[in-house]
Amino acid sequence: MTGTFWAIFPPVIAIVLALITKEVYLSLMIGIASGALMYHGFHPIHAMDTIFSIMSEKIGGNCDILIFLVLLGILVALITKSGASRAYGKWASKAIKTKRQALLATMCLGVVIFVDDYFNCLTVGTVMRPVTDKYKITRAKLAYVIDATAAPVCIIAPISSWAAAVGSSLPENSNIDGFSLFIRAIPFNYYALLTLVFLISLLVVNVDYSKMRQYELNHETEELEVDGEEEMQIVGRGQVLDLILPIIFLILSCITFMLYTGGFFRGASIIDAFANCSSSRSLVLGSFLTLIFTFLLYVPRKVIAFVDFCGSFVQGFKSMTSAIMILCLAWSLSGICSEQYLNIQGFVKTAIGGSTMAVIVMPVIFFFISMGLAFATGTSWGTFGILIPISVTILGGNLMMMAVCVGAILAGAVCGDHISPISDTTILSSAGAQCKHIDHVSTQMPYAFTVAGCAAIGYVTAGITGNGYFGLMAAAAMLVIVMGIILVNVKRG
């Protein structure tokens, strides 16, 4: 079953069960177990041994991300207990007068935090949740705004952890460097670009449809769920600056440590430093330094007592437990599908690598394959790490179409990431908004598919014309038509 069609069954089982039962933990466990049993010919003891071997390896390999989540959870707890979030909410309410303005402010903050999607998801949710709660914005809508400005912004930002990952995906002896190819592919990442335009349009005209509309109508009069940080008793006398300064310090320190781990202070250029940095380690270092900064900002000024500062450690860890557990299980599922085991990547390479597809259909084919692979595995980075070398090898002599196909791969990876219940950014968007994970997935899916359909039209046009800019215009025109249809149908409804 290794490297065959059967390799896609474990993630499909997990995803289908999650959508049907709405029990994410059990669904992921069943997906992992089914994959291990398939790999070992349904020998239960060997399967169990493999499961925990993969789990320990994945948790160890992603330890920096888990530490970052815990540290960020502690910072969130500190900011909340200090009263800074409440003070920010009161301050923001003076400038933000409507539900639309609250959502647009959330989107703008998501665009500003472009360095890393993990950091984006959790920070935007932490800062804007008190404001969106005031205007009765549902957690599912908040989660969508967070998710729609996380990966789509990072994947078109030249200075981000995603740009570094894309640049490192090129095979050796390529006739173009990774950063240059990334820059060339930005205008052809139709899904990311259209998602941002689509989001702005939805917020400006204040319209929802499909699952999101149903959710909004059913929940607009209900009380918001109160868990995690909302249960924390506010014991401090924090002001707006006590929220803004730690966040600014966190952003600057994470960027500085990205430069540090990338060798900027040892003579590397800024571009090379970001391309070669360890983003996860940089986030850990930046968040740890921010924790020290917050201690010095809060305790000497008696914004919060020393005992309450220490008590936030446990509360911050608890607030991230759900996200950490889902991430660990999602990583384990990805591990059983990896090259060492069921080798879902090998199946994709076999299906595509030797293909003599006409250049005309390559962009849209790469887009859909990338979407499907990201959906099944829950990882955008792993998806473009597999497909970009293939596209560069096939289209090395045609720079325009190579850039279009790389843009299609990146677009498909982000789209698959958006519609996958086991995607880390989808999980973290739910955590940042404190929204039920399945509610976020089910309400976001129709929006993601809408934009994906417009992007697909663009890639077909790009393949036919041989020009990615014509494809971008076709995709944009299609989005305008679709938005018009949505508005008409919603008004009739």
C-alpha positions as CSV (number, residue, x, y, z in Angstrom):
1,M,0.0,0.0,0.0
2,T,3.0,2.3,0.2
3,G,3.1,4.9,-2.5
4,T,-0.2,3.8,-4.0
5,F,-3.7,5.2,-4.2
6,W,-4.5,3.6,-0.8
7,A,-2.1,6.0,0.9
8,I,-4.7,8.8,0.7
9,F,-7.2,6.8,2.8
10,P,-6.1,7.6,6.4
11,P,-6.4,11.4,6.0
12,V,-9.6,10.9,4.1
13,I,-11.0,8.7,6.9
14,A,-10.0,11.3,9.5
15,I,-11.5,14.2,7.6
16,V,-14.8,12.5,6.8
17,L,-15.2,11.3,10.4
18,A,-14.4,14.8,11.7
19,L,-17.0,16.4,9.5
20,I,-19.6,13.7,10.3
21,T,-19.1,13.2,14.1
22,K,-17.6,16.7,14.9
23,E,-15.2,14.9,17.2
24,V,-11.8,16.0,15.9
25,Y,-9.6,14.1,18.4
26,L,-11.1,10.7,17.9
27,S,-11.3,11.2,14.1
28,L,-7.6,12.0,13.9
29,M,-6.7,9.0,16.2
30,I,-8.7,6.7,14.0
31,G,-7.0,8.1,10.9
32,I,-3.6,7.5,12.4
33,A,-4.5,4.0,13.5
34,S,-5.9,3.1,10.1
35,G,-2.7,4.3,8.4
36,A,-0.5,2.3,10.8
37,L,-2.5,-0.8,10.4
38,M,-2.4,-0.5,6.6
39,Y,1.3,0.0,6.6
40,H,1.9,-3.2,8.8
41,G,-0.6,-5.4,7.1
42,F,-3.1,-4.9,9.9
43,H,-0.7,-6.3,12.6
44,P,-1.9,-4.5,15.7
45,I,1.2,-4.6,17.9
46,H,3.5,-3.3,15.1
47,A,1.0,-0.7,14.3
48,M,0.8,0.6,17.9
49,D,4.6,0.7,18.1
50,T,4.7,2.7,14.8
51,I,2.0,5.2,16.0
52,F,3.9,6.2,19.1
53,S,7.3,6.2,17.3
54,I,5.9,8.7,14.8
55,M,4.2,10.7,17.5
56,S,7.3,11.1,19.6
57,E,9.4,12.0,16.5
58,K,6.9,14.6,15.3
59,I,6.4,16.1,18.7
60,G,10.2,16.3,19.2
61,G,10.7,17.7,15.7
62,N,8.1,20.4,16.3
63,C,8.9,21.1,19.9
64,D,9.7,24.8,19.1
65,I,6.2,25.4,17.8
66,L,4.7,23.8,20.9
67,I,6.9,25.9,23.2
68,F,5.9,29.0,21.2
69,L,2.2,28.2,21.7
70,V,2.7,27.7,25.4
71,L,4.6,31.0,25.7
72,L,2.1,32.9,23.6
73,G,-0.7,31.4,25.8
74,I,1.0,32.7,28.9
75,L,1.4,36.1,27.3
76,V,-2.3,36.1,26.4
77,A,-3.2,35.1,30.0
78,L,-1.0,37.9,31.3
79,I,-2.5,40.6,29.0
80,T,-6.0,39.5,29.9
81,K,-5.5,39.2,33.7
82,S,-3.8,42.6,33.7
83,G,-6.9,44.3,32.4
84,A,-5.0,45.5,29.3
85,S,-7.4,43.7,26.9
86,R,-10.4,45.2,28.6
87,A,-8.8,48.7,28.4
88,Y,-8.0,48.2,24.7
89,G,-11.7,47.2,24.1
90,K,-12.9,50.3,25.8
91,W,-10.4,52.4,23.8
92,A,-11.2,50.7,20.5
93,S,-14.9,51.2,21.0
94,K,-14.4,54.9,20.8
95,A,-12.9,54.6,17.3
96,I,-14.8,51.5,16.2
97,K,-18.5,52.3,16.1
98,T,-20.0,49.4,14.0
99,K,-19.7,45.7,13.4
100,R,-18.3,46.4,9.9
101,Q,-15.5,48.6,11.3
102,A,-14.6,45.9,13.9
103,L,-14.3,43.3,11.2
104,L,-12.2,45.6,8.9
105,A,-9.9,46.5,11.8
106,T,-9.4,42.8,12.4
107,M,-8.6,42.2,8.8
108,C,-6.1,45.2,8.8
109,L,-4.3,43.8,11.8
110,G,-4.1,40.4,10.1
111,V,-2.5,42.0,7.1
112,V,0.0,44.0,9.2
113,I,1.3,40.8,11.0
114,F,2.7,39.1,7.9
115,V,5.9,37.5,9.3
116,D,4.4,34.2,10.3
117,D,0.9,32.6,10.1
118,Y,1.1,30.9,13.5
119,F,1.9,34.3,15.1
120,N,-0.8,36.0,13.0
121,C,-3.6,33.6,14.0
122,L,-3.1,33.8,17.7
123,T,-2.1,37.4,18.0
124,V,-5.0,38.8,15.9
125,G,-7.5,36.7,17.8
126,T,-6.1,37.8,21.2
127,V,-6.2,41.5,20.4
128,M,-9.5,41.7,18.5
129,R,-11.7,39.2,20.3
130,P,-12.8,41.7,23.0
131,V,-13.8,44.2,20.3
132,T,-15.6,41.7,18.1
133,D,-17.4,40.3,21.1
134,K,-18.8,43.7,21.9
135,Y,-20.4,44.0,18.5
136,K,-21.8,40.4,18.7
137,I,-19.6,39.1,15.9
138,T,-19.7,35.3,16.0
139,R,-16.6,33.4,16.7
140,A,-16.9,31.6,13.4
141,K,-16.9,34.9,11.5
142,L,-13.9,36.1,13.5
143,A,-12.1,32.8,12.8
144,Y,-12.7,33.2,9.1
145,V,-11.3,36.7,9.0
146,I,-8.2,35.5,10.9
147,D,-7.7,32.6,8.7
148,A,-8.3,34.6,5.5
149,T,-5.5,37.0,6.4
150,A,-3.0,34.5,7.8
151,A,-1.6,32.2,5.1
152,P,-2.8,34.3,2.2
153,V,-0.9,37.3,3.5
154,C,2.2,35.3,4.5
155,I,2.4,33.5,1.1
156,I,2.6,36.8,-0.8
157,A,4.9,38.6,1.6
158,P,8.6,38.5,0.5
159,I,9.7,38.7,4.2
160,S,8.0,35.9,5.9
161,S,8.6,32.3,7.1
162,W,6.6,31.1,4.1
163,A,8.8,32.9,1.6
164,A,11.8,31.2,3.2
165,A,10.1,27.8,2.9
166,V,9.2,28.3,-0.7
167,G,12.7,29.4,-1.6
168,S,14.2,26.3,0.0
169,S,11.9,24.0,-2.0
170,L,13.8,24.4,-5.3
171,P,15.9,21.5,-6.5
172,E,19.6,21.8,-6.8
173,N,21.1,23.2,-10.0
174,S,18.0,25.2,-10.8
175,N,18.5,28.1,-13.2
176,I,16.7,30.5,-10.9
177,D,17.2,31.2,-7.2
178,G,14.3,30.6,-4.8
179,F,13.7,34.2,-3.8
180,S,13.5,35.4,-7.4
181,L,11.0,32.7,-8.3
182,F,8.9,33.5,-5.2
183,I,8.7,37.2,-6.3
184,R,7.8,36.2,-9.8
185,A,5.1,33.9,-8.6
186,I,3.3,36.4,-6.4
187,P,1.0,37.9,-9.1
188,F,0.1,34.4,-10.1
189,N,-1.0,33.2,-6.7
190,Y,-4.6,33.9,-7.6
191,Y,-6.2,32.2,-4.6
192,A,-4.3,34.3,-2.0
193,L,-4.9,37.5,-3.9
194,L,-8.5,36.9,-4.6
195,T,-9.2,35.7,-1.0
196,L,-8.1,39.1,0.3
197,V,-10.3,40.9,-2.2
198,F,-13.2,38.6,-1.5
199,L,-12.8,39.2,2.2
200,I,-12.8,43.0,1.8
201,S,-15.9,42.7,-0.4
202,L,-17.8,40.6,2.1
203,L,-17.0,42.9,5.0
204,V,-17.7,46.1,3.1
205,V,-21.1,45.0,1.8
206,N,-21.8,43.1,5.0
207,V,-23.1,39.9,3.4
208,D,-22.8,36.2,4.2
209,Y,-24.1,33.1,2.5
210,S,-24.2,29.3,2.7
211,K,-23.0,27.8,6.0
212,M,-21.8,31.1,7.4
213,R,-25.1,32.8,6.8
214,Q,-26.9,29.9,8.6
215,Y,-24.5,30.1,11.4
216,E,-24.8,33.9,11.8
217,L,-28.6,33.7,11.8
218,N,-28.7,30.8,14.3
219,H,-26.2,32.3,16.7
220,E,-26.6,36.1,16.6
221,T,-28.9,36.1,19.6
222,E,-27.0,33.5,21.6
223,E,-24.5,34.3,24.3
224,L,-20.9,33.8,23.2
225,E,-19.1,30.8,24.5
226,V,-17.0,31.6,27.6
227,D,-13.8,29.6,27.9
228,G,-10.1,29.8,28.1
229,E,-8.9,33.3,28.8
230,E,-12.5,34.7,29.2
231,E,-12.8,32.7,32.4
232,M,-9.7,34.4,33.8
233,Q,-10.4,36.9,36.5
234,I,-9.1,40.4,35.7
235,V,-6.9,41.4,38.7
236,G,-4.7,44.2,37.2
237,R,-5.1,47.8,36.3
238,G,-3.6,47.6,32.8
239,Q,-3.9,50.3,30.2
240,V,-3.9,50.2,26.4
241,L,-0.1,50.5,26.3
242,D,0.2,47.4,28.4
243,L,-1.4,45.5,25.5
244,I,0.2,47.4,22.6
245,L,3.8,47.4,23.9
246,P,4.2,43.6,24.4
247,I,2.7,42.9,21.0
248,I,5.0,45.4,19.2
249,F,7.9,44.0,21.2
250,L,6.9,40.5,20.2
251,I,6.8,41.4,16.5
252,L,10.1,43.2,16.6
253,S,11.9,40.6,18.6
254,C,10.6,37.7,16.4
255,I,11.8,39.6,13.2
256,T,15.2,40.3,14.9
257,F,15.7,36.6,15.9
258,M,14.7,35.6,12.3
259,L,17.6,37.8,11.1
260,Y,19.8,36.3,13.9
261,T,19.1,32.7,13.1
262,G,19.5,33.4,9.4
263,G,23.0,34.8,9.9
264,F,22.3,38.5,9.3
265,F,24.6,39.5,12.1
266,R,27.3,37.2,10.7
267,G,27.4,39.0,7.3
268,A,24.4,37.5,5.4
269,S,22.1,39.8,3.5
270,I,18.6,40.5,4.8
271,I,17.1,38.4,1.9
272,D,19.5,35.5,2.6
273,A,18.9,35.8,6.4
274,F,15.1,35.4,6.0
275,A,15.5,32.6,3.5
276,N,17.8,30.6,5.8
277,C,16.3,31.5,9.2
278,S,14.7,29.0,11.6
279,S,11.3,30.6,12.0
280,S,10.1,28.3,14.7
281,R,13.2,28.8,16.9
282,S,12.9,32.6,16.2
283,L,9.3,32.6,17.4
284,V,10.4,30.8,20.6
285,L,13.2,33.2,21.3
286,G,11.1,36.2,20.5
287,S,8.2,35.1,22.7
288,F,10.5,34.2,25.6
289,L,12.2,37.6,25.5
290,T,8.7,39.2,25.3
291,L,7.7,37.3,28.4
292,I,10.7,38.8,30.2
293,F,9.8,42.3,28.8
294,T,6.2,41.9,30.0
295,F,7.4,41.0,33.5
296,L,9.5,44.1,33.7
297,L,6.6,46.2,32.3
298,Y,4.0,44.8,34.6
299,V,5.4,43.8,38.0
300,P,7.6,46.8,38.9
301,R,4.7,49.1,38.0
302,K,2.3,46.9,40.0
303,V,0.0,46.5,37.0
304,I,-0.2,42.9,38.2
305,A,1.1,41.2,41.3
306,F,4.0,38.8,41.2
307,V,1.8,35.9,42.4
308,D,-0.7,36.6,39.7
309,F,2.1,36.8,37.1
310,C,3.2,33.3,38.1
311,G,-0.3,32.0,38.2
312,S,-0.8,33.0,34.5
313,F,1.7,30.3,33.5
314,V,-0.7,27.4,34.2
315,Q,-3.7,29.3,32.8
316,G,-1.8,30.1,29.6
317,F,-0.8,26.5,29.2
318,K,-4.4,25.3,29.7
319,S,-5.7,27.7,27.1
320,M,-3.5,26.1,24.5
321,T,-4.1,22.5,25.4
322,S,-6.8,21.9,22.8
323,A,-4.7,23.4,19.9
324,I,-1.6,21.5,21.0
325,M,-3.4,18.2,21.1
326,I,-4.9,18.6,17.7
327,L,-1.6,19.7,16.2
328,C,0.2,16.7,17.7
329,L,-2.4,14.4,16.2
330,A,-2.4,16.2,12.9
331,W,1.4,16.0,12.7
332,S,1.2,12.2,13.5
333,L,-1.3,11.7,10.7
334,S,1.0,13.5,8.4
335,G,3.9,11.3,9.6
336,I,2.1,8.1,8.8
337,C,1.4,9.4,5.3
338,S,5.1,10.5,4.8
339,E,7.7,9.1,2.6
340,Q,9.0,6.7,5.3
341,Y,5.6,5.0,5.6
342,L,2.5,5.1,3.3
343,N,4.3,7.6,1.0
344,I,1.4,9.7,-0.2
345,Q,4.0,12.0,-1.8
346,G,5.4,9.1,-3.8
347,F,1.9,8.4,-5.2
348,V,1.6,12.1,-6.2
349,K,5.0,12.1,-7.8
350,T,4.3,8.9,-9.8
351,A,1.0,10.3,-10.9
352,I,2.5,13.7,-12.1
353,G,6.2,13.3,-12.5
354,G,6.3,11.3,-15.7
355,S,3.3,13.0,-17.2
356,T,3.5,14.7,-20.6
357,M,0.6,17.1,-19.8
358,A,0.3,19.9,-22.3
359,V,1.5,23.2,-21.0
360,I,-2.0,24.6,-21.4
361,V,-3.5,22.4,-18.7
362,M,-0.5,22.4,-16.3
363,P,-1.4,25.4,-14.2
364,V,-4.9,24.3,-13.3
365,I,-3.8,20.7,-12.9
366,F,-1.1,21.7,-10.5
367,F,-3.6,23.9,-8.6
368,F,-6.1,21.1,-8.0
369,I,-3.4,18.5,-7.2
370,S,-1.8,20.9,-4.7
371,M,-5.2,21.7,-3.2
372,G,-6.0,18.0,-2.8
373,L,-2.6,17.1,-1.3
374,A,-2.8,20.0,1.2
375,F,-6.3,19.0,2.1
376,A,-5.4,15.4,2.7
377,T,-2.2,16.0,4.6
378,G,-3.0,19.3,6.3
379,T,0.3,20.9,5.4
380,S,0.9,23.7,2.9
381,W,4.7,23.6,3.3
382,G,4.9,19.8,2.7
383,T,2.7,20.3,-0.4
384,F,4.7,22.9,-2.2
385,G,7.9,21.1,-1.0
386,I,6.7,18.1,-3.1
387,L,5.3,19.9,-6.2
388,I,7.6,22.9,-6.8
389,P,10.6,20.7,-7.7
390,I,8.4,18.8,-10.1
391,S,7.1,22.0,-11.8
392,V,10.6,23.5,-12.0
393,T,12.0,20.3,-13.6
394,I,9.2,20.1,-16.2
395,L,9.1,23.8,-17.1
396,G,12.6,24.9,-16.5
397,G,12.9,26.4,-20.0
398,N,9.7,28.5,-19.8
399,L,10.1,31.1,-17.1
400,M,6.6,32.6,-17.4
401,M,4.8,29.3,-17.2
402,M,7.1,28.0,-14.5
403,A,6.2,31.1,-12.4
404,V,2.5,30.6,-13.2
405,C,2.7,26.9,-12.1
406,V,4.6,27.7,-8.9
407,G,1.9,30.4,-8.2
408,A,-0.8,27.7,-8.8
409,I,1.0,25.3,-6.5
410,L,1.2,27.9,-3.7
411,A,-2.4,28.9,-4.3
412,G,-3.6,25.3,-4.2
413,A,-1.6,24.7,-1.0
414,V,-3.2,27.7,0.8
415,C,-6.7,26.7,-0.4
416,G,-6.2,23.1,0.7
417,D,-4.9,24.4,4.0
418,H,-8.1,26.5,4.4
419,I,-10.5,23.6,3.7
420,S,-8.7,20.9,5.7
421,P,-9.8,20.2,9.3
422,I,-6.4,18.9,10.1
423,S,-4.5,22.0,8.9
424,D,-2.4,23.7,11.6
425,T,-3.4,27.2,10.6
426,T,-7.0,26.3,10.5
427,I,-6.7,24.8,14.0
428,L,-4.8,27.9,15.3
429,S,-7.4,30.2,13.7
430,S,-10.1,28.4,15.7
431,A,-7.9,28.7,18.8
432,G,-7.2,32.4,18.3
433,A,-10.9,33.1,17.9
434,Q,-11.9,30.6,20.6
435,C,-14.3,29.1,18.1
436,K,-15.3,25.4,17.9
437,H,-13.0,24.0,15.3
438,I,-15.6,22.2,13.2
439,D,-17.8,25.3,13.1
440,H,-14.9,27.2,11.6
441,V,-14.1,24.5,9.1
442,S,-17.7,24.1,7.9
443,T,-18.4,27.9,7.6
444,Q,-15.1,28.6,5.8
445,M,-15.3,25.8,3.2
446,P,-18.0,27.4,1.0
447,Y,-16.0,30.7,0.9
448,A,-12.8,28.9,0.1
449,F,-14.4,26.9,-2.7
450,T,-15.9,30.1,-4.2
451,V,-12.5,31.7,-4.5
452,A,-10.9,28.5,-5.7
453,G,-13.4,28.3,-8.5
454,C,-12.5,31.8,-9.7
455,A,-8.8,31.0,-9.4
456,A,-9.3,27.8,-11.4
457,I,-10.8,29.9,-14.3
458,G,-7.7,32.1,-14.1
459,Y,-5.3,29.2,-14.4
460,V,-7.2,27.8,-17.4
461,T,-6.9,31.2,-19.0
462,A,-3.2,31.5,-18.1
463,G,-2.6,28.1,-19.7
464,I,-4.5,28.9,-22.9
465,T,-2.9,32.3,-23.4
466,G,0.5,31.5,-22.0
467,N,0.4,34.7,-19.9
468,G,-0.2,34.7,-16.2
469,Y,-1.4,38.3,-16.1
470,F,-4.3,37.4,-18.5
471,G,-5.2,34.7,-16.1
472,L,-5.2,37.1,-13.2
473,M,-7.6,39.4,-15.0
474,A,-9.9,36.5,-15.9
475,A,-9.9,35.3,-12.3
476,A,-10.6,38.8,-11.0
477,A,-13.4,39.3,-13.5
478,M,-14.9,36.0,-12.5
479,L,-14.8,37.0,-8.8
480,V,-16.7,40.2,-9.7
481,I,-19.4,38.2,-11.4
482,V,-19.7,35.7,-8.5
483,M,-19.9,38.5,-6.0
484,G,-22.8,40.0,-8.0
485,I,-24.6,36.7,-8.1
486,I,-24.1,36.3,-4.3
487,L,-25.5,39.7,-3.6
488,V,-28.6,39.2,-5.7
489,N,-29.3,35.8,-4.2
490,V,-28.8,37.0,-0.6
491,K,-31.2,39.9,-1.2
492,R,-33.8,37.6,-2.7
493,G,-33.4,35.2,0.2
